[in-house]
Amino acid sequence: MSDDIWKRAEIDSPCIKVCVIHPATRLCTGCLRSIDEIGAWSRLTPEARKAVMNDLPSRAPLLRQRRGGRAARLKNTP
């Protein structure tokens, strides 16, 4: 039996099964989609999915901002 019958002619989901929603940005840290986009993905048109996919690379810097780590903690220590 072939898996070809289960394939669809549409844009695949960007999901990488790391589903954690960042509280401030409300973006998934795995696929970078918003929580609303994730919920609506199966109902989006192929054009809307393509638009989201094209926008994903520009969202990566939103989650890569460092909060300071050890240096910030030491700086704020009295």
ZIRA-V109746 format. One record per residue. N is the residue number from 1. PHI is phi in radians with two decimals (NA if undefined). OMEGA is omega in whole degrees, 0 to 359 (999 if undefined). D_LAST is the distance of its C-alpha to the last C-alpha in Angstrom with 2 decimals. Layout:
N/PHI/OMEGA/D_LAST  N/PHI/OMEGA/D_LAST
This chain:
1/NA/183/67.99  2/-1.76/176/65.94  3/-1.40/182/62.46  4/-1.04/181/63.69  5/-1.21/180/64.80  6/-1.63/181/61.21  7/-1.42/179/59.96  8/-2.03/177/59.59  9/-1.59/179/59.98  10/-2.55/180/56.61  11/-1.24/178/53.11  12/-1.22/176/51.21  13/-1.29/177/47.93  14/-1.43/183/44.82  15/-1.03/176/43.43  16/-2.03/177/42.14  17/1.09/170/41.53  18/-2.11/190/37.73  19/-1.68/177/37.46  20/-2.32/181/33.88  21/-1.55/178/33.26  22/-1.21/186/29.98  23/-1.11/183/28.81  24/-1.40/184/27.86  25/-1.57/184/30.82  26/1.04/175/33.28  27/-1.89/174/34.58  28/-1.26/181/35.57  29/-1.26/179/33.45  30/-1.52/187/36.71  31/-1.85/178/39.32  32/1.26/175/37.32  33/-1.40/175/39.69  34/-1.31/180/38.60  35/-1.08/178/39.16  36/-1.20/178/42.12  37/-1.14/179/43.65  38/-1.09/181/43.44  39/-1.13/183/45.19  40/-1.68/189/47.88  41/-0.88/184/48.44  42/-1.21/180/51.77  43/-1.76/181/53.10  44/-1.27/175/52.13  45/-1.26/176/54.90  46/-0.97/179/54.95  47/-1.18/179/54.20  48/-1.17/177/51.10  49/-1.10/180/49.90  50/-1.11/179/50.49  51/-1.10/178/48.49  52/-1.11/181/45.50  53/-1.03/180/45.90  54/-1.18/182/46.02  55/-1.49/186/42.79  56/-0.99/181/40.75  57/-1.03/180/39.78  58/-1.29/181/38.18  59/-1.52/184/35.88  60/-0.95/180/34.25  61/-1.07/180/31.55  62/-1.12/181/30.40  63/-1.78/183/29.23  64/-1.68/180/28.01  65/-1.22/180/25.06  66/-1.39/180/21.96  67/-1.70/176/18.91  68/2.08/178/16.54  69/1.03/184/16.52  70/-1.08/182/14.41  71/-1.06/180/13.49  72/-1.21/178/12.11  73/-1.14/179/10.07  74/-1.14/180/8.59  75/-1.14/183/8.15  76/-1.55/179/6.33  77/-1.38/181/3.83  78/-1.21/999/0.00
